[in-house]
Amino acid sequence: MATMLYLARHAEQELTADHDPAVGISTLGQDQARLLGKRLRGVKLDGIHHGPAARTRQTAYVVAECMPGVPVRASELLRDRTPVPNPAEMGNYSEAELTWLAHVPAEESDPGGTEIGAAIKHFSSLGDGQHLLITHAFVVSWFVRCALEAPSRRWMGLNPFNAGLTVIRYRPDHPDQPVTLIAYNDVGHLPLEVRGRTPVELYS
């Protein structure tokens, strides 16, 4: 038995001067989401799950247009989160990293990645099946960091593109077997002109 999770960062958000989180995806983002849907058309998904933000919800429904009959569900577990270190972990982070993390909005702060960890536990335990999770860049990065059992600070070096595809396999019936990272930030379905801003700009 295996749980296959297909994770994607939401499509490009419509940019506003105040970076309003209530704003949905741009015209380019709609193209990205549509291409992601076409890429996954041959996958027999059991569900499409998205966070509460407009950009994740809209991405999910554009993707779902390519997969008639696949249920789309909202989940608070997939909301925008930024893993920040607990006090005991701060010595593992560089000064530059700590300076950047100090500006994370309180509503997005996830000390020790606890809340994203709850999402991993929930979705990796759905049983035999395949699920698409539409979420945010840092959430995807923490999923990957955990899959690789890498040091906590290493999520900061993982920068997925909008609508980039990550695939992770879990074996809940064999907890002794390692989690398998099958693909990370696969953008083969996105032509260069549709990839949008480089993910390095996440930290600029």
C-alpha positions as CSV (number, residue, x, y, z in Angstrom):
1,M,0.0,0.0,0.0
2,A,1.3,3.5,-0.9
3,T,0.1,7.0,-0.6
4,M,1.3,9.1,-3.5
5,L,1.2,12.9,-2.9
6,Y,1.6,15.3,-5.8
7,L,2.4,18.7,-4.5
8,A,2.3,21.9,-6.4
9,R,2.9,25.5,-5.4
10,H,-0.1,27.6,-6.5
11,A,0.0,29.3,-9.9
12,E,1.3,32.9,-10.1
13,Q,-0.7,35.4,-8.0
14,E,-1.9,38.6,-9.5
15,L,0.6,41.1,-8.2
16,T,-0.7,44.1,-6.2
17,A,1.2,47.0,-4.5
18,D,0.3,45.7,-1.0
19,H,0.6,41.9,-1.9
20,D,-3.0,41.4,-0.8
21,P,-3.4,37.6,0.0
22,A,-7.0,37.8,-1.0
23,V,-6.0,38.3,-4.6
24,G,-6.2,35.3,-6.9
25,I,-4.0,34.1,-9.8
26,S,-3.0,36.2,-12.8
27,T,-3.6,35.5,-16.4
28,L,-0.2,33.8,-16.6
29,G,-1.1,31.9,-13.5
30,Q,-4.3,30.6,-15.2
31,D,-2.1,29.3,-18.0
32,Q,0.3,27.7,-15.6
33,A,-2.6,25.9,-13.7
34,R,-4.1,24.7,-17.0
35,L,-0.8,23.2,-18.1
36,L,-0.4,21.5,-14.7
37,G,-3.8,20.0,-15.1
38,K,-3.0,18.7,-18.6
39,R,0.3,17.3,-17.2
40,L,-1.7,15.3,-14.6
41,R,-4.6,14.3,-16.8
42,G,-3.3,10.7,-17.0
43,V,-2.9,10.4,-13.2
44,K,-5.9,8.7,-11.5
45,L,-6.2,11.1,-8.6
46,D,-8.5,10.4,-5.7
47,G,-8.7,14.0,-4.7
48,I,-7.4,17.6,-5.2
49,H,-6.8,19.5,-2.0
50,H,-6.0,23.2,-1.6
51,G,-5.4,25.7,1.1
52,P,-7.8,28.5,2.0
53,A,-6.0,31.3,0.1
54,A,-7.7,32.5,-3.1
55,R,-4.6,31.7,-5.2
56,T,-4.5,28.0,-4.1
57,R,-8.3,27.6,-4.5
58,Q,-8.3,29.1,-8.0
59,T,-5.3,27.0,-9.0
60,A,-7.1,23.9,-7.8
61,Y,-10.2,24.5,-9.8
62,V,-8.4,25.4,-13.0
63,V,-6.5,22.1,-12.7
64,A,-9.7,20.2,-11.9
65,E,-11.2,21.3,-15.3
66,C,-8.8,18.7,-16.8
67,M,-10.0,16.0,-14.4
68,P,-13.8,15.7,-14.5
69,G,-15.2,13.8,-11.5
70,V,-12.1,14.3,-9.2
71,P,-13.3,15.9,-6.0
72,V,-11.8,19.2,-4.9
73,R,-11.6,19.9,-1.2
74,A,-10.3,22.8,0.9
75,S,-8.0,22.1,3.8
76,E,-6.7,24.5,6.5
77,L,-3.7,22.2,6.8
78,L,-2.5,23.6,3.5
79,R,-2.5,27.3,4.4
80,D,0.4,29.5,3.9
81,R,3.1,28.7,6.5
82,T,6.7,29.6,7.0
83,P,8.8,27.2,9.2
84,V,10.7,29.3,11.8
85,P,13.2,27.8,14.3
86,N,12.3,27.1,17.9
87,P,14.7,28.9,20.3
88,A,16.7,25.7,20.8
89,E,17.3,25.5,17.0
90,M,18.4,29.1,16.3
91,G,22.1,28.2,16.6
92,N,21.7,26.0,13.5
93,Y,20.7,29.0,11.3
94,S,23.0,31.7,9.9
95,E,22.6,35.3,10.9
96,A,21.3,36.2,7.5
97,E,18.7,33.4,7.7
98,L,17.6,34.5,11.1
99,T,17.3,38.1,10.0
100,W,15.1,37.1,7.1
101,L,12.9,34.9,9.3
102,A,12.5,37.6,11.8
103,H,10.3,39.4,9.3
104,V,7.8,36.5,8.8
105,P,4.3,37.7,9.6
106,A,3.0,36.3,12.8
107,E,0.0,34.7,11.1
108,E,2.3,32.7,8.8
109,S,4.9,31.7,11.4
110,D,5.1,28.0,12.1
111,P,7.7,27.4,14.9
112,G,9.5,24.1,14.3
113,G,7.3,23.4,11.3
114,T,4.7,21.9,13.7
115,E,1.6,22.8,11.7
116,I,3.1,21.7,8.4
117,G,4.1,18.5,10.2
118,A,0.5,17.9,11.0
119,A,-0.3,18.3,7.3
120,I,2.3,15.7,6.4
121,K,1.0,13.3,9.0
122,H,-2.6,13.7,7.7
123,F,-2.1,13.5,4.0
124,S,0.6,10.8,4.1
125,S,-1.9,8.6,6.0
126,L,-4.8,8.7,3.6
127,G,-4.2,5.1,2.6
128,D,-3.6,3.6,-0.8
129,G,-4.3,6.3,-3.4
130,Q,-3.0,9.4,-5.1
131,H,-3.8,13.0,-4.1
132,L,-2.8,16.4,-5.4
133,L,-2.1,19.1,-2.9
134,I,-2.1,22.7,-4.0
135,T,-0.3,24.8,-1.4
136,H,2.5,27.3,-1.0
137,A,6.3,27.3,-1.7
138,F,7.5,27.0,1.8
139,V,5.0,24.3,2.7
140,V,6.2,22.2,-0.3
141,S,9.8,22.9,0.8
142,W,9.1,21.6,4.3
143,F,7.5,18.4,2.9
144,V,10.6,17.8,0.9
145,R,13.0,18.5,3.7
146,C,11.1,16.0,5.9
147,A,11.1,13.4,3.2
148,L,14.9,13.7,2.9
149,E,15.3,13.8,6.7
150,A,17.5,16.9,6.1
151,P,18.4,19.4,8.8
152,S,15.6,21.8,9.5
153,R,17.2,24.9,8.0
154,R,17.6,23.2,4.6
155,W,14.1,23.9,3.6
156,M,15.4,27.4,2.8
157,G,17.4,26.2,-0.1
158,L,14.3,24.7,-1.8
159,N,12.6,27.1,-4.1
160,P,9.8,25.7,-6.2
161,F,8.3,27.5,-9.2
162,N,4.7,28.4,-9.5
163,A,2.9,25.2,-10.6
164,G,6.1,23.2,-10.3
165,L,5.3,19.6,-9.5
166,T,6.8,17.5,-6.6
167,V,5.9,13.9,-6.0
168,I,6.5,12.0,-2.8
169,R,5.6,8.4,-2.0
170,Y,4.7,7.3,1.6
171,R,4.3,3.7,2.8
172,P,2.2,3.9,5.9
173,D,2.0,0.1,6.1
174,H,5.8,-0.1,6.2
175,P,6.9,2.7,8.5
176,D,10.4,1.2,8.5
177,Q,10.9,2.1,4.8
178,P,12.1,5.5,3.9
179,V,9.9,8.1,2.2
180,T,10.6,8.3,-1.5
181,L,11.1,11.7,-3.2
182,I,10.2,10.8,-6.8
183,A,10.3,14.3,-8.3
184,Y,10.9,17.9,-7.1
185,N,10.0,21.1,-8.8
186,D,9.3,19.4,-12.1
187,V,8.4,22.2,-14.6
188,G,8.6,20.1,-17.8
189,H,5.0,21.0,-18.5
190,L,5.7,24.8,-18.4
191,P,7.4,26.4,-21.4
192,L,10.0,29.0,-20.5
193,E,7.7,31.9,-21.4
194,V,5.1,30.5,-18.9
195,R,7.3,29.9,-15.9
196,G,7.1,33.5,-14.7
197,R,9.4,34.9,-12.0
198,T,12.4,32.8,-10.8
199,P,11.8,31.3,-7.4
200,V,15.0,33.0,-6.1
201,E,12.9,36.2,-5.9
202,L,11.1,34.5,-3.0
203,Y,13.9,35.7,-0.8
204,S,14.6,39.1,-2.4
